[in-house]
Amino acid sequence: MKRRGVYSLRGARNRALCGAVLCLLATLLAACVRTALVEPAGFTGTPRSLPPAPDVPEPYVVALDAGHGGYDTGANALVQELAVCEQTVDALFALLECDPNYAPLRTRPNGEDRSIRERAQTADEGGARLLLSVHANSDESTRQSHGFECFPTPPGRVHSDEAMRFALCLAEKMGAAGHRLRGGNGVRFAYYNGKQKRIVDSTDDKVRTLKSFGIVERPNCPAVLAEQCFLTNYADVEQWTGEAGCARAARVYYEAICAYFGTQPLEDETRL
Protein backbone atom coordinates (compact mmCIF):
# COMPACT_ATOMS: atom_id res chain seq x y z
CA MET A 1 0.00 0.00 0.00
CA LYS A 2 2.76 2.48 0.84
CA ARG A 3 4.79 1.71 -2.37
CA ARG A 4 1.62 2.13 -4.45
CA GLY A 5 1.00 5.56 -2.85
CA VAL A 6 4.49 6.75 -3.77
CA TYR A 7 3.92 5.73 -7.37
CA SER A 8 0.59 7.55 -7.37
CA LEU A 9 2.22 10.75 -6.04
CA ARG A 10 4.97 10.59 -8.65
CA GLY A 11 2.36 10.08 -11.38
CA ALA A 12 0.39 13.09 -10.25
CA ARG A 13 3.55 15.25 -10.23
CA ASN A 14 4.52 14.05 -13.70
CA ARG A 15 1.05 14.77 -15.06
CA ALA A 16 1.07 18.27 -13.57
CA LEU A 17 4.54 18.96 -15.02
CA CYS A 18 3.46 17.76 -18.46
CA GLY A 19 0.36 19.95 -18.32
CA ALA A 20 2.44 23.01 -17.44
CA VAL A 21 4.85 22.32 -20.29
CA LEU A 22 1.97 21.88 -22.76
CA CYS A 23 0.38 25.18 -21.65
CA LEU A 24 3.71 26.98 -22.10
CA LEU A 25 4.16 25.50 -25.59
CA ALA A 26 0.61 26.48 -26.55
CA THR A 27 1.22 30.06 -25.38
CA LEU A 28 4.47 30.31 -27.35
CA LEU A 29 2.83 28.82 -30.45
CA ALA A 30 -0.08 31.29 -30.29
CA ALA A 31 2.35 34.21 -29.99
CA CYS A 32 4.28 32.98 -33.04
CA VAL A 33 1.09 32.65 -35.06
CA ARG A 34 -0.03 36.17 -34.10
CA THR A 35 3.35 37.57 -35.06
CA ALA A 36 3.33 35.76 -38.41
CA LEU A 37 -0.15 37.05 -39.22
CA VAL A 38 0.38 40.65 -38.13
CA GLU A 39 4.04 41.47 -38.67
CA PRO A 40 6.26 40.79 -41.67
CA ALA A 41 9.58 38.99 -41.48
CA GLY A 42 12.31 41.20 -40.07
CA PHE A 43 9.89 43.18 -37.87
CA THR A 44 11.87 45.81 -35.92
CA GLY A 45 9.23 46.94 -33.45
CA THR A 46 7.43 49.58 -35.58
CA PRO A 47 3.78 48.65 -36.28
CA ARG A 48 3.01 48.01 -39.97
CA SER A 49 0.58 50.47 -41.60
CA LEU A 50 -1.26 50.38 -44.92
CA PRO A 51 0.04 52.63 -47.73
CA PRO A 52 -1.89 55.89 -48.15
CA ALA A 53 -4.75 55.92 -50.67
CA PRO A 54 -3.83 57.53 -54.00
CA ASP A 55 -4.72 61.20 -54.18
CA VAL A 56 -5.84 61.00 -57.84
CA PRO A 57 -9.44 59.80 -58.26
CA GLU A 58 -10.08 56.85 -60.53
CA PRO A 59 -11.59 57.98 -63.89
CA TYR A 60 -15.26 57.28 -64.56
CA VAL A 61 -15.74 54.38 -66.96
CA VAL A 62 -18.42 55.29 -69.53
CA ALA A 63 -19.67 52.55 -71.87
CA LEU A 64 -20.48 53.75 -75.39
CA ASP A 65 -22.80 51.57 -77.45
CA ALA A 66 -23.09 52.22 -81.18
CA GLY A 67 -26.49 50.82 -82.09
CA HIS A 68 -26.86 47.91 -84.51
CA GLY A 69 -23.64 46.65 -86.17
CA GLY A 70 -22.35 44.27 -88.81
CA TYR A 71 -25.12 43.16 -91.16
CA ASP A 72 -27.66 44.94 -88.95
CA THR A 73 -27.48 48.43 -90.43
CA GLY A 74 -30.57 49.78 -88.67
CA ALA A 75 -32.75 52.25 -90.53
CA ASN A 76 -31.87 53.14 -94.12
CA ALA A 77 -33.36 56.44 -95.19
CA LEU A 78 -31.59 59.59 -96.35
CA VAL A 79 -28.51 58.16 -94.64
CA GLN A 80 -27.74 54.84 -92.94
CA GLU A 81 -28.33 54.59 -89.20
CA LEU A 82 -25.33 52.37 -88.56
CA ALA A 83 -22.96 54.94 -90.05
CA VAL A 84 -24.43 57.69 -87.86
CA CYS A 85 -24.14 55.54 -84.71
CA GLU A 86 -20.51 54.54 -85.28
CA GLN A 87 -19.38 57.98 -86.41
CA THR A 88 -20.96 59.64 -83.38
CA VAL A 89 -19.49 57.10 -80.95
CA ASP A 90 -16.06 57.53 -82.55
CA ALA A 91 -16.22 61.29 -81.97
CA LEU A 92 -17.53 60.90 -78.41
CA PHE A 93 -14.90 58.28 -77.58
CA ALA A 94 -12.17 60.72 -78.69
CA LEU A 95 -13.59 63.51 -76.50
CA LEU A 96 -13.80 61.30 -73.41
CA GLU A 97 -10.35 59.84 -74.05
CA CYS A 98 -8.84 63.35 -73.94
CA ASP A 99 -10.50 64.09 -70.59
CA PRO A 100 -8.57 62.56 -67.64
CA ASN A 101 -11.83 62.26 -65.68
CA TYR A 102 -13.09 59.55 -68.02
CA ALA A 103 -12.20 56.15 -69.42
CA PRO A 104 -14.43 55.39 -72.42
CA LEU A 105 -15.31 51.80 -73.23
CA ARG A 106 -16.88 50.48 -76.44
CA THR A 107 -19.48 47.74 -76.16
CA ARG A 108 -18.55 46.46 -79.64
CA PRO A 109 -15.92 47.11 -82.31
CA ASN A 110 -16.93 49.07 -85.39
CA GLY A 111 -18.09 46.84 -88.22
CA GLU A 112 -19.17 44.01 -85.92
CA ASP A 113 -22.42 43.11 -84.22
CA ARG A 114 -22.87 41.95 -80.63
CA SER A 115 -25.90 40.65 -78.80
CA ILE A 116 -27.46 42.83 -76.13
CA ARG A 117 -26.24 40.34 -73.53
CA GLU A 118 -22.67 40.61 -74.81
CA ARG A 119 -22.79 44.40 -74.88
CA ALA A 120 -24.09 44.57 -71.33
CA GLN A 121 -21.50 42.04 -70.20
CA THR A 122 -18.71 44.11 -71.75
CA ALA A 123 -19.95 47.18 -69.88
CA ASP A 124 -20.25 45.29 -66.58
CA GLU A 125 -16.84 43.61 -66.84
CA GLY A 126 -15.27 46.96 -67.70
CA GLY A 127 -16.70 48.55 -64.56
CA ALA A 128 -18.94 51.02 -66.41
CA ARG A 129 -20.58 53.67 -64.24
CA LEU A 130 -22.82 54.81 -67.10
CA LEU A 131 -23.92 53.55 -70.52
CA LEU A 132 -25.06 55.57 -73.54
CA SER A 133 -26.49 53.75 -76.55
CA VAL A 134 -26.57 55.90 -79.70
CA HIS A 135 -29.30 55.35 -82.32
CA ALA A 136 -31.19 57.36 -84.91
CA ASN A 137 -34.91 57.49 -85.65
CA SER A 138 -36.91 56.95 -88.83
CA ASP A 139 -40.51 57.61 -89.89
CA GLU A 140 -41.22 56.48 -93.44
CA SER A 141 -44.85 57.63 -93.23
CA THR A 142 -43.84 61.29 -93.21
CA ARG A 143 -40.74 63.42 -93.53
CA GLN A 144 -42.12 65.84 -90.98
CA SER A 145 -41.15 63.88 -87.85
CA HIS A 146 -38.01 65.36 -86.36
CA GLY A 147 -36.18 65.98 -83.11
CA PHE A 148 -34.37 64.25 -80.26
CA GLU A 149 -35.66 61.80 -77.69
CA CYS A 150 -34.02 59.43 -75.24
CA PHE A 151 -35.12 56.42 -73.23
CA PRO A 152 -33.67 55.77 -69.76
CA THR A 153 -33.99 52.64 -67.64
CA PRO A 154 -37.73 52.60 -66.75
CA PRO A 155 -39.21 53.25 -63.29
CA GLY A 156 -38.97 50.50 -60.71
CA ARG A 157 -35.56 49.21 -61.78
CA VAL A 158 -32.39 49.42 -59.67
CA HIS A 159 -30.77 52.21 -61.69
CA SER A 160 -33.90 54.01 -62.91
CA ASP A 161 -33.44 57.21 -60.87
CA GLU A 162 -29.86 57.77 -61.99
CA ALA A 163 -30.71 56.85 -65.58
CA MET A 164 -33.50 59.42 -65.50
CA ARG A 165 -31.11 62.07 -64.21
CA PHE A 166 -28.69 61.37 -67.07
CA ALA A 167 -31.54 61.41 -69.61
CA LEU A 168 -32.57 64.85 -68.37
CA CYS A 169 -28.96 66.04 -68.75
CA LEU A 170 -28.97 64.78 -72.34
CA ALA A 171 -32.30 66.41 -73.20
CA GLU A 172 -31.32 69.72 -71.58
CA LYS A 173 -28.06 69.89 -73.54
CA MET A 174 -29.75 68.90 -76.80
CA GLY A 175 -32.42 71.56 -76.28
CA ALA A 176 -29.75 74.16 -75.57
CA ALA A 177 -28.06 73.15 -78.84
CA GLY A 178 -31.24 74.00 -80.73
CA HIS A 179 -32.62 70.50 -81.22
CA ARG A 180 -36.36 69.93 -80.94
CA LEU A 181 -37.26 67.79 -77.92
CA ARG A 182 -39.94 65.20 -78.55
CA GLY A 183 -42.48 64.22 -75.95
CA GLY A 184 -42.41 67.52 -74.10
CA ASN A 185 -38.98 67.33 -72.47
CA GLY A 186 -37.19 64.85 -74.74
CA VAL A 187 -37.31 61.97 -72.22
CA ARG A 188 -39.65 59.02 -72.72
CA PHE A 189 -40.08 55.40 -71.68
CA ALA A 190 -40.45 52.47 -74.08
CA TYR A 191 -42.13 49.16 -73.28
CA TYR A 192 -42.65 45.99 -75.31
CA ASN A 193 -45.70 43.75 -75.19
CA GLY A 194 -44.58 40.98 -77.49
CA LYS A 195 -43.55 42.76 -80.71
CA GLN A 196 -45.73 45.78 -79.99
CA LYS A 197 -43.83 48.82 -78.68
CA ARG A 198 -45.50 51.37 -76.46
CA ILE A 199 -43.93 54.77 -75.82
CA VAL A 200 -45.01 57.00 -72.93
CA ASP A 201 -43.77 60.39 -71.79
CA SER A 202 -41.56 60.72 -68.74
CA THR A 203 -44.49 62.14 -66.75
CA ASP A 204 -45.93 58.61 -66.77
CA ASP A 205 -43.78 57.11 -64.03
CA LYS A 206 -45.96 54.07 -63.41
CA VAL A 207 -43.92 50.96 -62.59
CA ARG A 208 -44.55 48.31 -65.25
CA THR A 209 -43.40 44.72 -65.55
CA LEU A 210 -43.18 45.02 -69.34
CA LYS A 211 -39.60 45.04 -70.62
CA SER A 212 -37.98 48.07 -72.24
CA PHE A 213 -35.03 48.13 -74.63
CA GLY A 214 -32.59 45.39 -73.61
CA ILE A 215 -29.63 47.76 -73.63
CA VAL A 216 -31.20 49.85 -70.83
CA GLU A 217 -32.46 46.82 -68.89
CA ARG A 218 -29.42 44.53 -68.79
CA PRO A 219 -26.35 46.61 -67.76
CA ASN A 220 -25.52 46.89 -64.08
CA CYS A 221 -25.36 50.69 -64.31
CA PRO A 222 -27.61 53.59 -65.34
CA ALA A 223 -28.26 53.37 -69.09
CA VAL A 224 -29.95 55.58 -71.68
CA LEU A 225 -30.75 54.94 -75.34
CA ALA A 226 -30.64 58.14 -77.41
CA GLU A 227 -32.46 58.68 -80.71
CA GLN A 228 -30.19 61.36 -82.13
CA CYS A 229 -32.40 62.58 -84.97
CA PHE A 230 -34.77 61.45 -87.73
CA LEU A 231 -33.03 60.05 -90.78
CA THR A 232 -36.18 60.69 -92.81
CA ASN A 233 -36.08 64.44 -92.14
CA TYR A 234 -33.83 66.65 -94.29
CA ALA A 235 -33.18 69.26 -91.59
CA ASP A 236 -32.27 66.65 -88.98
CA VAL A 237 -29.96 64.86 -91.39
CA GLU A 238 -28.24 68.09 -92.33
CA GLN A 239 -27.62 69.17 -88.73
CA TRP A 240 -27.05 65.89 -86.88
CA THR A 241 -25.42 63.43 -89.29
CA GLY A 242 -22.25 63.36 -91.37
CA GLU A 243 -18.84 64.27 -89.97
CA ALA A 244 -19.86 67.71 -88.71
CA GLY A 245 -23.29 66.68 -87.43
CA CYS A 246 -22.02 63.61 -85.58
CA ALA A 247 -19.20 65.64 -84.03
CA ARG A 248 -21.79 68.21 -82.92
CA ALA A 249 -23.94 65.50 -81.32
CA ALA A 250 -20.88 63.93 -79.67
CA ARG A 251 -20.00 67.27 -78.08
CA VAL A 252 -23.54 67.54 -76.67
CA TYR A 253 -23.34 64.00 -75.29
CA TYR A 254 -19.93 64.74 -73.78
CA GLU A 255 -21.17 67.85 -72.00
CA ALA A 256 -24.20 65.92 -70.71
CA ILE A 257 -21.88 63.23 -69.30
CA CYS A 258 -19.82 65.92 -67.59
CA ALA A 259 -23.00 67.47 -66.14
CA TYR A 260 -24.10 64.07 -64.85
CA PHE A 261 -20.80 63.36 -63.07
CA GLY A 262 -20.22 66.98 -62.04
CA THR A 263 -16.96 67.56 -63.92
CA GLN A 264 -15.84 70.54 -65.96
CA PRO A 265 -15.82 69.79 -69.71
CA LEU A 266 -12.70 70.53 -71.70
CA GLU A 267 -12.73 73.53 -74.04
CA ASP A 268 -14.49 73.00 -77.34
CA GLU A 269 -11.65 73.50 -79.81
CA THR A 270 -14.10 73.98 -82.69
CA ARG A 271 -15.31 77.21 -81.05
CA LEU A 272 -11.84 78.69 -80.47
C-alpha positions in Angstrom: 0.0 0.0 0.0 2.8 2.5 0.8 4.8 1.7 -2.4 1.6 2.1 -4.5 1.0 5.6 -2.8 4.5 6.7 -3.8 3.9 5.7 -7.4 0.6 7.6 -7.4 2.2 10.8 -6.0 5.0 10.6 -8.6 2.4 10.1 -11.4 0.4 13.1 -10.3 3.5 15.3 -10.2 4.5 14.1 -13.7 1.1 14.8 -15.1 1.1 18.3 -13.6 4.5 19.0 -15.0 3.5 17.8 -18.5 0.4 20.0 -18.3 2.4 23.0 -17.4 4.8 22.3 -20.3 2.0 21.9 -22.8 0.4 25.2 -21.6 3.7 27.0 -22.1 4.2 25.5 -25.6 0.6 26.5 -26.5 1.2 30.1 -25.4 4.5 30.3 -27.4 2.8 28.8 -30.5 -0.1 31.3 -30.3 2.3 34.2 -30.0 4.3 33.0 -33.0 1.1 32.7 -35.1 0.0 36.2 -34.1 3.4 37.6 -35.1 3.3 35.8 -38.4 -0.1 37.1 -39.2 0.4 40.6 -38.1 4.0 41.5 -38.7 6.3 40.8 -41.7 9.6 39.0 -41.5 12.3 41.2 -40.1 9.9 43.2 -37.9 11.9 45.8 -35.9 9.2 46.9 -33.5 7.4 49.6 -35.6 3.8 48.7 -36.3 3.0 48.0 -40.0 0.6 50.5 -41.6 -1.3 50.4 -44.9 0.0 52.6 -47.7 -1.9 55.9 -48.1 -4.7 55.9 -50.7 -3.8 57.5 -54.0 -4.7 61.2 -54.2 -5.8 61.0 -57.8 -9.4 59.8 -58.3 -10.1 56.9 -60.5 -11.6 58.0 -63.9 -15.3 57.3 -64.6 -15.7 54.4 -67.0 -18.4 55.3 -69.5 -19.7 52.5 -71.9 -20.5 53.7 -75.4 -22.8 51.6 -77.5 -23.1 52.2 -81.2 -26.5 50.8 -82.1 -26.9 47.9 -84.5 -23.6 46.7 -86.2 -22.3 44.3 -88.8 -25.1 43.2 -91.2 -27.7 44.9 -88.9 -27.5 48.4 -90.4 -30.6 49.8 -88.7 -32.8 52.3 -90.5 -31.9 53.1 -94.1 -33.4 56.4 -95.2 -31.6 59.6 -96.4 -28.5 58.2 -94.6 -27.7 54.8 -92.9 -28.3 54.6 -89.2 -25.3 52.4 -88.6 -23.0 54.9 -90.0 -24.4 57.7 -87.9 -24.1 55.5 -84.7 -20.5 54.5 -85.3 -19.4 58.0 -86.4 -21.0 59.6 -83.4 -19.5 57.1 -80.9 -16.1 57.5 -82.5 -16.2 61.3 -82.0 -17.5 60.9 -78.4 -14.9 58.3 -77.6 -12.2 60.7 -78.7 -13.6 63.5 -76.5 -13.8 61.3 -73.4 -10.4 59.8 -74.1 -8.8 63.4 -73.9 -10.5 64.1 -70.6 -8.6 62.6 -67.6 -11.8 62.3 -65.7 -13.1 59.5 -68.0 -12.2 56.1 -69.4 -14.4 55.4 -72.4 -15.3 51.8 -73.2 -16.9 50.5 -76.4 -19.5 47.7 -76.2 -18.6 46.5 -79.6 -15.9 47.1 -82.3 -16.9 49.1 -85.4 -18.1 46.8 -88.2 -19.2 44.0 -85.9 -22.4 43.1 -84.2 -22.9 42.0 -80.6 -25.9 40.6 -78.8 -27.5 42.8 -76.1 -26.2 40.3 -73.5 -22.7 40.6 -74.8 -22.8 44.4 -74.9 -24.1 44.6 -71.3 -21.5 42.0 -70.2 -18.7 44.1 -71.8 -20.0 47.2 -69.9 -20.2 45.3 -66.6 -16.8 43.6 -66.8 -15.3 47.0 -67.7 -16.7 48.5 -64.6 -18.9 51.0 -66.4 -20.6 53.7 -64.2 -22.8 54.8 -67.1 -23.9 53.6 -70.5 -25.1 55.6 -73.5 -26.5 53.8 -76.6 -26.6 55.9 -79.7 -29.3 55.4 -82.3 -31.2 57.4 -84.9 -34.9 57.5 -85.7 -36.9 57.0 -88.8 -40.5 57.6 -89.9 -41.2 56.5 -93.4 -44.8 57.6 -93.2 -43.8 61.3 -93.2 -40.7 63.4 -93.5 -42.1 65.8 -91.0 -41.1 63.9 -87.8 -38.0 65.4 -86.4 -36.2 66.0 -83.1 -34.4 64.2 -80.3 -35.7 61.8 -77.7 -34.0 59.4 -75.2 -35.1 56.4 -73.2 -33.7 55.8 -69.8 -34.0 52.6 -67.6 -37.7 52.6 -66.7 -39.2 53.2 -63.3 -39.0 50.5 -60.7 -35.6 49.2 -61.8 -32.4 49.4 -59.7 -30.8 52.2 -61.7 -33.9 54.0 -62.9 -33.4 57.2 -60.9 -29.9 57.8 -62.0 -30.7 56.9 -65.6 -33.5 59.4 -65.5 -31.1 62.1 -64.2 -28.7 61.4 -67.1 -31.5 61.4 -69.6 -32.6 64.8 -68.4 -29.0 66.0 -68.8 -29.0 64.8 -72.3 -32.3 66.4 -73.2 -31.3 69.7 -71.6 -28.1 69.9 -73.5 -29.8 68.9 -76.8 -32.4 71.6 -76.3 -29.7 74.2 -75.6 -28.1 73.1 -78.8 -31.2 74.0 -80.7 -32.6 70.5 -81.2 -36.4 69.9 -80.9 -37.3 67.8 -77.9 -39.9 65.2 -78.6 -42.5 64.2 -76.0 -42.4 67.5 -74.1 -39.0 67.3 -72.5 -37.2 64.9 -74.7 -37.3 62.0 -72.2 -39.7 59.0 -72.7 -40.1 55.4 -71.7 -40.5 52.5 -74.1 -42.1 49.2 -73.3 -42.6 46.0 -75.3 -45.7 43.8 -75.2 -44.6 41.0 -77.5 -43.5 42.8 -80.7 -45.7 45.8 -80.0 -43.8 48.8 -78.7 -45.5 51.4 -76.5 -43.9 54.8 -75.8 -45.0 57.0 -72.9 -43.8 60.4 -71.8 -41.6 60.7 -68.7 -44.5 62.1 -66.7 -45.9 58.6 -66.8 -43.8 57.1 -64.0 -46.0 54.1 -63.4 -43.9 51.0 -62.6 -44.5 48.3 -65.2 -43.4 44.7 -65.5 -43.2 45.0 -69.3 -39.6 45.0 -70.6 -38.0 48.1 -72.2 -35.0 48.1 -74.6 -32.6 45.4 -73.6 -29.6 47.8 -73.6 -31.2 49.9 -70.8 -32.5 46.8 -68.9 -29.4 44.5 -68.8 -26.4 46.6 -67.8 -25.5 46.9 -64.1 -25.4 50.7 -64.3 -27.6 53.6 -65.3 -28.3 53.4 -69.1 -29.9 55.6 -71.7 -30.8 54.9 -75.3 -30.6 58.1 -77.4 -32.5 58.7 -80.7 -30.2 61.4 -82.1 -32.4 62.6 -85.0 -34.8 61.5 -87.7 -33.0 60.1 -90.8 -36.2 60.7 -92.8 -36.1 64.4 -92.1 -33.8 66.7 -94.3 -33.2 69.3 -91.6 -32.3 66.7 -89.0 -30.0 64.9 -91.4 -28.2 68.1 -92.3 -27.6 69.2 -88.7 -27.0 65.9 -86.9 -25.4 63.4 -89.3 -22.2 63.4 -91.4 -18.8 64.3 -90.0 -19.9 67.7 -88.7 -23.3 66.7 -87.4 -22.0 63.6 -85.6 -19.2 65.6 -84.0 -21.8 68.2 -82.9 -23.9 65.5 -81.3 -20.9 63.9 -79.7 -20.0 67.3 -78.1 -23.5 67.5 -76.7 -23.3 64.0 -75.3 -19.9 64.7 -73.8 -21.2 67.9 -72.0 -24.2 65.9 -70.7 -21.9 63.2 -69.3 -19.8 65.9 -67.6 -23.0 67.5 -66.1 -24.1 64.1 -64.9 -20.8 63.4 -63.1 -20.2 67.0 -62.0 -17.0 67.6 -63.9 -15.8 70.5 -66.0 -15.8 69.8 -69.7 -12.7 70.5 -71.7 -12.7 73.5 -74.0 -14.5 73.0 -77.3 -11.6 73.5 -79.8 -14.1 74.0 -82.7 -15.3 77.2 -81.1 -11.8 78.7 -80.5 
